[in-house]
């Protein structure tokens, strides 16, 4: 019931007033982190999964504490979770190509339609980062709901760095 109450309050505030949230890659509570938390709670998953999901594989090293933030992905994704990480990093690159100042923090508003969080900001530089964050969070949660699980071999903080080193040694480094 507590989850429903929090979720209902969030959806009412979001749909009536809109929520304005500032995101920054340096922030410990970035919006993708918050959106993922909401989706995980709605699906009944442990919130401890949040940090594991954002520090996983070759492309999902988004909250890698050892690297002080996001580590650019390389090589082939190790599984469907990691594939979503690659799509997310590609989405970020598109936002940057659009001339949006991604790294300094972008404020945008979100709402809720009863199923998914909606990006309701009025400018492209506010909507597109929101769409990247929401797609990642929703996709990761959907994979978990479908019964996919994280492979512990790819959850180590140093996995991405080790993978890059191995790829360099074997001549297989592929910067997608």
C-alpha positions in Angstrom: 0.0 0.0 0.0 2.9 2.4 0.8 4.3 1.9 -2.7 0.9 2.6 -4.2 0.5 5.8 -2.1 3.9 7.1 -3.2 3.3 6.1 -6.8 -0.2 7.7 -6.8 1.1 10.9 -5.3 3.9 11.0 -7.9 1.5 10.4 -10.8 -1.0 13.1 -9.5 1.7 15.7 -9.1 3.3 14.8 -12.4 0.1 14.8 -14.4 -1.4 17.9 -12.8 1.6 20.1 -12.3 4.5 18.4 -14.1 7.7 17.8 -12.3 10.7 19.9 -13.1 13.9 18.0 -12.5 17.5 19.1 -13.1 19.8 16.3 -14.3 23.5 16.2 -14.3 25.8 13.3 -14.9 27.8 14.5 -11.8 24.7 14.4 -9.6 24.3 11.4 -7.3 20.6 11.4 -7.9 20.4 11.9 -11.6 17.0 11.6 -13.3 17.7 8.3 -15.0 18.4 7.0 -11.5 15.1 8.4 -10.2 13.1 7.2 -13.1 14.6 3.7 -12.8 13.7 3.7 -9.1 10.1 4.5 -9.9 9.8 1.7 -12.5 11.6 -0.8 -10.3 9.2 0.0 -7.4 6.2 -0.2 -9.6 7.3 -3.7 -10.8 8.0 -4.8 -7.2 11.8 -5.2 -7.6 14.4 -4.5 -5.0 15.9 -1.0 -5.3 19.4 -2.4 -4.8 19.1 -3.6 -8.4 19.3 0.0 -9.5 23.0 0.5 -8.9 23.8 -3.0 -10.3 21.9 -2.2 -13.5 23.8 1.1 -13.9 27.2 -0.4 -13.4 27.1 -3.5 -15.6 28.7 -4.9 -18.7 30.5 -3.0 -21.4 27.9 -0.3 -22.1 25.9 0.2 -18.8 28.8 1.6 -16.8 26.7 4.7 -16.2 27.2 5.0 -12.4 30.6 3.5 -12.2 32.0 4.8 -8.9 35.5 3.7 -9.7 35.5 5.8 -12.9 33.7 8.8 -11.4 30.6 8.5 -13.6 29.8 7.1 -17.0 32.4 5.0 -18.9 32.0 5.1 -22.7 31.1 1.7 -23.9 33.0 -0.4 -26.4 32.7 -3.7 -28.2 29.6 -5.9 -28.5 27.1 -5.8 -25.8 27.2 -8.8 -23.5 23.5 -9.3 -23.2 20.1 -7.5 -23.7 20.7 -5.3 -20.7 24.1 -4.1 -22.1 22.4 -3.6 -25.5 20.1 -1.1 -23.8 23.2 0.6 -22.4 24.6 0.9 -25.9 21.4 2.4 -27.2 21.4 4.9 -24.3 25.0 6.0 -25.0 24.1 6.4 -28.7 21.0 8.5 -27.6 23.3 10.7 -25.5 25.6 11.3 -28.5 22.6 12.3 -30.6 21.6 14.8 -27.9 25.1 16.3 -28.0 25.1 16.4 -31.8 21.8 18.4 -31.6 23.9 21.1 -29.7 22.5 20.4 -26.3 24.8 21.0 -23.4 24.4 17.5 -21.9 27.3 17.6 -19.4 26.3 20.8 -17.5 22.9 19.5 -16.4 19.6 20.0 -18.2 16.3 20.7 -16.4 13.2 19.1 -17.8 9.7 18.1 -16.8 8.1 14.7 -16.6 4.5 13.6 -16.3 2.9 10.2 -16.0 0.2 8.6 -18.2 -0.6 5.7 -15.9 1.9 3.3 -17.5 5.0 5.3 -18.4 6.7 8.5 -17.4 6.3 11.1 -20.1 8.7 13.9 -21.1 6.7 17.1 -21.2 9.3 19.8 -21.6 8.8 22.2 -24.4 12.3 22.4 -26.0 14.2 19.7 -27.9 17.2 20.1 -25.6 15.0 19.3 -22.6 12.8 16.6 -24.2 15.5 14.5 -25.9 17.6 13.8 -22.8 14.5 12.9 -20.9 13.5 10.4 -23.6 17.0 8.8 -23.4 16.7 8.5 -19.6 13.1 7.2 -19.7 13.7 4.6 -22.5 16.7 3.2 -20.6 14.8 2.9 -17.3 11.7 1.5 -18.9 13.7 -1.0 -21.0 15.8 -2.3 -18.1 12.7 -2.8 -16.0 10.9 -4.6 -18.8 13.8 -7.0 -19.2 13.7 -7.8 -15.5 9.9 -8.3 -15.7 10.4 -10.7 -18.6 12.6 -12.9 -16.4 16.0 -11.8 -17.6 18.7 -11.6 -14.9 22.0 -9.9 -14.7 25.1 -12.2 -15.2 27.4 -11.8 -12.2 30.4 -12.1 -14.5 29.6 -8.7 -16.0 28.7 -6.9 -12.7 32.2 -6.1 -11.4 33.1 -2.4 -11.1 36.2 -3.1 -13.1 34.6 -5.2 -15.8 34.4 -2.4 -18.4 38.1 -1.5 -17.9 39.2 -5.1 -18.0 37.1 -5.7 -21.1 38.7 -2.8 -22.9 42.2 -4.0 -21.9 41.5 -7.5 -23.1 40.1 -6.1 -26.4 43.2 -4.0 -26.9 45.4 -7.0 -26.4 43.4 -9.2 -28.7 43.0 -6.5 -31.3 39.2 -6.7 -31.1 38.5 -3.2 -29.7 35.4 -2.0 -31.5 34.2 1.5 -30.6 30.6 1.4 -31.7 
